[in-house]
């Protein structure tokens, strides 16, 4: 890997604390960075270089605990620098340009640069423009790339406007739209599982699959993200990006090869085939919004908030492979447990040849656990021991923990990919547009008619309306094992 500098905007923010700084430490720990890599933090806090290194030390000691190796930390700190400033102030970029030159004179190679925007989404456009106007979007000594966290826009129109601004100053192959679900080992394993085992691909279609469920559930509330979350809600925070990307990864056709273009193209083909809701009545039937009791008592949440903390919905994909197969998505906060899972429910046998012990054991279910306790469970029907031929459910399980190998955290994987110039696990603009084109009609219908948000008690699986949504089709949610 070539030498480069990571310029981290928002270096003192929550995302940097929780995800990015620990991921960079892991890259140092595993010797995955070039010897002359440099981390240049930037934030509004007026830190000196020494102050910022002390700040990084405190963050990593608190986050990593006994896992922290002081010698590795010392090495990381020797590559760490800081540039204070306001990202909305054009003068800051002039100072940053001078600072990069000064670092070069100190022997820190800054010719190749990755700008990582771990800041409020409403600041993305200003940063891109200021980088362009100051000339920092180009480097005489190498490449410049820009990495942007989700959400990418607030609807299709704003996403298009943001992309226009970005592509004005950066070519598409230097823009990295980060959705950390695409970097999860378990999401990438969906492709390995399907295409690495000849058993499953022939039955991965409407002839054998009854329906699909994708759930991302959280046992915690909004916490310190109240202000951001209340302006976003569950639909835009999780469904529009995470769940639709997992859906695309699960349903995509086999690419010709696993090159960047082929994989992203197949994901985009699925997202572009999502059947949109065509009326308010259809949205009312197929989409459920919920809010946990106590949401209005959370920090920074106004008493008049109408924001949803739970969404369940039913959709279809307009592809011959998936003709007539409903896909059910759900996500929410303050639920019974924290879990992310994809469940493929296969069709029941065409006739009841044998007596079954349980009514719901009549389907074969393949569950791909994304987190936690990552693994795969295949629920089958087997004969119950005894004199009669009676079927009972049994599980065949694979757990990642059995491999005696630690899963690579998503941010570690995605940062490494971006540093190496690999965009496979980053979203194309066409993918982002397709995601918003599916979600926008829901948002517009809710704005026009003021969505009815169903209350639910914490530590449940959400509002009863979500159960009724799937029960209407004589199905039920598969709660995690």
NORJO-V784956 format. One record per helix or strand of 3 or more residues. SS is the DSSP state (~ for helix, > for strand). FROM is the first residue (numbers start at 0). LEN is the number of residues. Records with the same first field share a line. If there is no record, write none. Layout:
SS: FROM-LEN  FROM-LEN
This chain:
>: 4-5  37-6  79-5  112-5  143-6  174-4  208-9  286-6  309-6  325-7  338-8  364-7  374-9  389-10  452-4
~: 13-16  48-19  69-8  89-16  120-13  155-14  171-3  179-4  184-11  197-4  222-8  232-19  259-12  279-7  294-3  319-3  358-4  399-4  409-10  428-21  463-8
